[in-house]
Amino acid sequence: MITQDIVRKLWDEAGNGNLAIWENDSITLVPADYCGETKGKKPLVILKPIALVNRYEHLAFALKDEELLTKIEDVIRTAGGPVVRGPRS
């Protein structure tokens, strides 16, 4: 997974629910009250878009914020998932 792709998805889905990051590198939208399991499988992490990206006026600011990118990477790596930062644009 690429960190900036996750930030874009968080930005796009803010207000629609949370994002579940799965072992197979997929990202799905889940309701805010999601119980944490689907068909007997648990996601690596659940990210809350509003808490993570709502403070930014523009997506470009979120994509370049070292603190945000590092926070997302740390959470995913701690859960055992692979994540890399994409090249700066």
C-alpha positions as CSV (number, residue, x, y, z in Angstrom):
1,M,0.0,0.0,0.0
2,I,1.1,3.5,-0.7
3,T,0.6,6.0,2.1
4,Q,-0.5,8.8,-0.2
5,D,-3.2,6.6,-1.8
6,I,-4.6,5.9,1.7
7,V,-4.7,9.7,2.4
8,R,-6.6,10.3,-0.9
9,K,-9.1,7.6,0.1
10,L,-9.5,9.0,3.6
11,W,-10.1,12.5,2.0
12,D,-12.7,11.1,-0.5
13,E,-14.6,9.1,2.2
14,A,-14.6,11.7,5.0
15,G,-18.1,11.8,6.3
16,N,-19.1,8.5,4.7
17,G,-17.8,6.2,7.4
18,N,-14.4,4.6,8.3
19,L,-11.8,2.8,6.3
20,A,-10.9,-0.8,7.0
21,I,-7.4,-1.8,5.8
22,W,-7.2,-5.5,5.1
23,E,-4.3,-8.0,4.9
24,N,-4.7,-8.3,1.1
25,D,-4.0,-4.6,0.7
26,S,-7.6,-3.7,0.0
27,I,-9.4,-0.8,1.6
28,T,-13.1,-0.8,2.2
29,L,-15.6,1.7,3.6
30,V,-17.2,0.5,6.8
31,P,-19.9,2.2,8.9
32,A,-18.8,4.3,11.9
33,D,-20.3,1.6,14.2
34,Y,-18.6,-1.3,12.4
35,C,-18.0,-4.2,14.8
36,G,-14.6,-5.0,13.4
37,E,-15.2,-8.3,11.7
38,T,-16.6,-9.3,8.3
39,K,-17.2,-13.0,7.4
40,G,-15.0,-14.1,10.2
41,K,-12.1,-11.9,9.2
42,K,-10.8,-8.8,11.0
43,P,-9.1,-5.9,9.2
44,L,-5.5,-4.9,10.1
45,V,-6.7,-1.4,11.1
46,I,-9.7,0.8,10.9
47,L,-8.9,4.5,10.1
48,K,-11.3,7.3,10.9
49,P,-11.2,9.8,8.0
50,I,-12.6,12.8,9.8
51,A,-10.2,12.5,12.7
52,L,-7.2,12.2,10.3
53,V,-7.9,14.6,7.4
54,N,-10.6,17.0,8.5
55,R,-8.2,19.6,9.7
56,Y,-6.7,20.2,6.2
57,E,-8.2,22.8,3.9
58,H,-6.9,21.0,0.8
59,L,-5.9,17.5,0.0
60,A,-2.5,18.7,-1.1
61,F,-1.8,19.8,2.4
62,A,-2.7,16.4,3.8
63,L,-0.6,14.6,1.2
64,K,2.5,16.5,2.3
65,D,2.1,16.4,6.1
66,E,4.9,14.4,7.6
67,E,3.1,13.9,10.8
68,L,-0.1,12.5,9.2
69,L,1.9,10.2,6.8
70,T,4.0,8.8,9.6
71,K,1.0,8.3,11.8
72,I,-0.8,6.2,9.2
73,E,2.4,4.2,8.4
74,D,3.1,3.5,12.0
75,V,-0.5,2.2,12.7
76,I,-0.4,-0.1,9.6
77,R,3.1,-1.4,10.3
78,T,2.3,-2.0,13.9
79,A,-0.7,-4.2,12.8
80,G,1.7,-6.1,10.5
81,G,0.7,-4.6,7.2
82,P,3.1,-3.3,4.5
83,V,3.0,0.3,3.6
84,V,5.4,2.6,1.7
85,R,5.5,6.3,1.1
86,G,5.2,7.2,-2.6
87,P,7.4,9.7,-4.3
88,R,6.9,13.3,-3.6
89,S,5.1,15.2,-6.4
